[in-house]
Amino acid sequence: MQNIRNIIFDLGGVLLNLDMQQTEDAFTSMGVKNFKSLFALGHAASFFKEYEIGVIDDDQFITSLQNLAGIQAERGEVIAGWNAMLRDFPAERVKLLQRLKSQYRLFLFSNTNAIHLQSLQDSYSNSYAGSRLDDLFEKTWYSHHIKLRKPELKAFEYVLQDAGLQAAETLFVDDALANVEGARAVGLQGYHLEPGKTVLDIPWKF
């Protein structure tokens, strides 16, 4: 990695801690007996991706989720279970971003959805005295807003064009290798954050 002027961060698993076990436990308590087969990456029903690109709304997603899982839980309980995977924003990662802002243009690109985004933004604001998550970055892109998701090449091409970035001068950081490979395919420099590592382990001198 060299000649980096811009950094695009993934959110979940990179800046925000995730714990899928929490959501599994929540849905199991609602009566779901085969959570992993229903929700496993690559096996989840198509409506998960439809929700991530804003094709269906919150109510359609929740209804689809209830039908898939075969549960009669109240809407609020389903939302709470869905959000249970979202954990904390460690202070040292926030401080790292604040330091990096003096050297690089910072951006955020996340595959997410409306329910998760509202929850995680509220969580960040509550943890950091009313501050806004988006203010850590020059620009943010959420998949359900732009109707595109990683690792689609069109998604990376969109963000580059939208911010006027040169791919060769831009580093993309993600914990999903497929997303990093997608970024590299359009000329971005990619950093795969491997399991057990955090953004604090990246050598931030390029």
C-alpha positions as CSV (number, residue, x, y, z in Angstrom):
1,M,0.0,0.0,0.0
2,Q,1.4,3.4,-1.0
3,N,0.4,6.9,-2.0
4,I,-2.8,6.7,0.0
5,R,-4.8,9.9,0.3
6,N,-8.3,8.5,1.0
7,I,-9.6,5.7,3.2
8,I,-13.0,4.0,2.9
9,F,-14.0,2.0,6.0
10,D,-16.5,-0.8,6.4
11,L,-18.6,-0.4,9.5
12,G,-19.7,-3.7,11.1
13,G,-16.8,-5.8,12.2
14,V,-14.3,-3.0,11.6
15,L,-15.5,0.0,13.6
16,L,-18.6,-1.4,15.2
17,N,-18.4,-4.7,17.2
18,L,-20.9,-7.3,16.1
19,D,-22.1,-10.4,17.9
20,M,-24.4,-12.6,15.9
21,Q,-24.8,-15.0,18.8
22,Q,-26.8,-12.3,20.5
23,T,-29.3,-12.3,17.6
24,E,-29.3,-16.0,17.5
25,D,-30.1,-16.2,21.2
26,A,-32.9,-13.7,20.8
27,F,-34.6,-15.5,17.9
28,T,-34.1,-18.9,19.6
29,S,-36.0,-17.5,22.6
30,M,-38.8,-16.6,20.2
31,G,-39.0,-20.2,19.1
32,V,-36.7,-20.4,16.1
33,K,-35.0,-23.8,16.1
34,N,-32.9,-23.6,13.0
35,F,-31.4,-20.1,13.1
36,K,-28.1,-20.9,11.5
37,S,-29.6,-22.6,8.4
38,L,-32.0,-19.7,8.0
39,F,-29.6,-16.8,8.6
40,A,-26.2,-18.1,7.5
41,L,-24.3,-16.0,5.1
42,G,-25.0,-17.3,1.6
43,H,-28.1,-19.2,2.6
44,A,-30.3,-16.4,3.9
45,A,-33.5,-15.7,1.9
46,S,-33.4,-13.1,-0.9
47,F,-35.4,-10.6,1.1
48,F,-32.3,-9.9,3.3
49,K,-30.4,-8.5,0.3
50,E,-33.6,-6.8,-0.9
51,Y,-33.8,-5.0,2.4
52,E,-30.1,-4.1,2.3
53,I,-30.6,-2.3,-1.0
54,G,-33.9,-0.6,-0.1
55,V,-36.2,-2.7,-2.3
56,I,-38.5,-3.5,0.6
57,D,-39.4,-1.4,3.6
58,D,-39.2,-2.1,7.3
59,D,-42.7,-3.6,7.6
60,Q,-42.2,-5.9,4.6
61,F,-38.8,-7.0,6.0
62,I,-40.2,-7.8,9.5
63,T,-43.2,-9.7,8.1
64,S,-40.8,-11.7,5.8
65,L,-38.6,-12.4,8.9
66,Q,-41.5,-13.6,10.9
67,N,-42.7,-15.8,8.1
68,L,-39.2,-17.2,7.5
69,A,-38.6,-18.0,11.1
70,G,-42.2,-19.2,11.7
71,I,-42.7,-17.0,14.8
72,Q,-45.6,-14.9,16.1
73,A,-43.5,-12.5,18.1
74,E,-44.5,-8.8,18.3
75,R,-42.9,-6.3,15.9
76,G,-40.9,-4.7,18.7
77,E,-39.5,-8.0,19.9
78,V,-38.4,-8.9,16.3
79,I,-36.7,-5.5,15.9
80,A,-34.9,-5.9,19.2
81,G,-33.7,-9.4,18.3
82,W,-32.6,-8.2,14.9
83,N,-30.6,-5.3,16.5
84,A,-29.1,-7.5,19.2
85,M,-26.1,-8.2,17.1
86,L,-25.0,-4.6,17.1
87,R,-22.7,-4.0,20.0
88,D,-20.3,-1.1,20.8
89,F,-18.1,1.5,19.1
90,P,-14.8,1.1,21.1
91,A,-13.4,4.5,22.1
92,E,-9.9,3.7,20.8
93,R,-11.3,3.2,17.3
94,V,-13.1,6.5,17.4
95,K,-9.9,8.2,18.5
96,L,-8.0,6.5,15.7
97,L,-10.4,7.9,13.1
98,Q,-10.1,11.4,14.7
99,R,-6.3,11.1,14.3
100,L,-6.5,9.8,10.8
101,K,-8.7,12.7,9.7
102,S,-5.7,15.0,9.9
103,Q,-3.8,12.9,7.3
104,Y,-6.4,11.3,5.1
105,R,-9.9,11.9,3.7
106,L,-12.1,9.4,5.5
107,F,-15.2,7.7,4.2
108,L,-17.6,5.0,5.3
109,F,-19.3,2.4,3.1
110,S,-21.6,-0.2,4.8
111,N,-23.9,-2.9,3.7
112,T,-26.7,-2.3,6.2
113,N,-30.4,-1.6,6.5
114,A,-32.8,1.0,7.9
115,I,-33.5,-0.7,11.2
116,H,-29.8,-1.4,11.9
117,L,-28.7,2.1,10.8
118,Q,-31.2,3.8,13.2
119,S,-30.1,1.6,16.1
120,L,-26.4,2.0,15.6
121,Q,-26.6,5.7,15.0
122,D,-28.6,6.1,18.2
123,S,-26.1,3.9,20.1
124,Y,-23.2,6.0,18.9
125,S,-24.9,9.2,19.8
126,N,-25.7,7.9,23.3
127,S,-22.1,6.7,23.8
128,Y,-20.5,9.9,22.6
129,A,-22.4,12.8,24.2
130,G,-24.8,13.3,21.3
131,S,-22.2,13.2,18.5
132,R,-23.1,11.9,15.1
133,L,-21.4,8.8,13.6
134,D,-21.5,10.4,10.2
135,D,-19.5,13.4,11.3
136,L,-16.4,11.1,11.6
137,F,-16.3,11.0,7.8
138,E,-16.3,13.3,4.9
139,K,-19.1,11.2,3.3
140,T,-21.0,8.0,4.1
141,W,-22.7,5.4,1.9
142,Y,-25.2,3.0,3.2
143,S,-26.4,0.2,0.8
144,H,-30.1,0.8,1.4
145,H,-29.7,4.5,0.5
146,I,-27.7,4.0,-2.7
147,K,-29.5,0.8,-3.8
148,L,-26.1,-0.9,-4.2
149,R,-24.2,-3.3,-2.0
150,K,-20.7,-4.7,-1.7
151,P,-19.0,-6.6,-3.3
152,E,-20.8,-5.5,-6.5
153,L,-18.3,-3.6,-8.8
154,K,-21.0,-1.0,-9.6
155,A,-21.2,-0.2,-5.9
156,F,-17.5,0.6,-5.7
157,E,-17.6,2.5,-9.0
158,Y,-20.5,4.5,-7.6
159,V,-18.7,5.6,-4.4
160,L,-15.6,6.6,-6.3
161,Q,-17.5,8.7,-8.7
162,D,-19.8,10.2,-6.1
163,A,-16.8,11.5,-4.0
164,G,-14.5,12.2,-7.0
165,L,-11.9,9.8,-5.7
166,Q,-9.0,8.2,-7.6
167,A,-9.1,4.5,-7.0
168,A,-5.3,4.1,-6.9
169,E,-5.1,6.7,-4.1
170,T,-7.8,5.1,-2.1
171,L,-7.6,2.3,0.5
172,F,-10.7,0.2,1.3
173,V,-10.8,-1.6,4.7
174,D,-13.3,-4.5,5.3
175,D,-13.4,-7.7,7.3
176,A,-15.1,-9.6,4.4
177,L,-12.5,-10.8,1.9
178,A,-15.1,-10.9,-0.9
179,N,-15.7,-7.2,-0.4
180,V,-12.0,-6.4,-0.5
181,E,-11.6,-8.4,-3.7
182,G,-14.5,-6.4,-5.2
183,A,-12.7,-3.2,-4.3
184,R,-9.5,-4.3,-5.8
185,A,-11.2,-5.3,-9.0
186,V,-12.0,-1.6,-9.7
187,G,-8.5,-0.5,-8.8
188,L,-8.8,0.4,-5.1
189,Q,-6.1,-0.7,-2.7
190,G,-7.7,-3.2,-0.3
191,Y,-6.9,-4.3,3.2
192,H,-8.6,-7.4,4.5
193,L,-9.0,-7.2,8.3
194,E,-8.6,-10.8,9.3
195,P,-10.5,-12.5,12.2
196,G,-9.0,-11.6,15.5
197,K,-7.5,-8.3,14.2
198,T,-8.9,-4.8,14.7
199,V,-8.2,-1.5,12.9
200,L,-5.7,-0.7,15.6
201,D,-3.5,-3.5,14.2
202,I,-3.2,-1.9,10.8
203,P,0.2,-0.1,10.3
204,W,-1.2,3.4,9.6
205,K,1.8,4.8,7.8
206,F,1.6,4.5,4.1
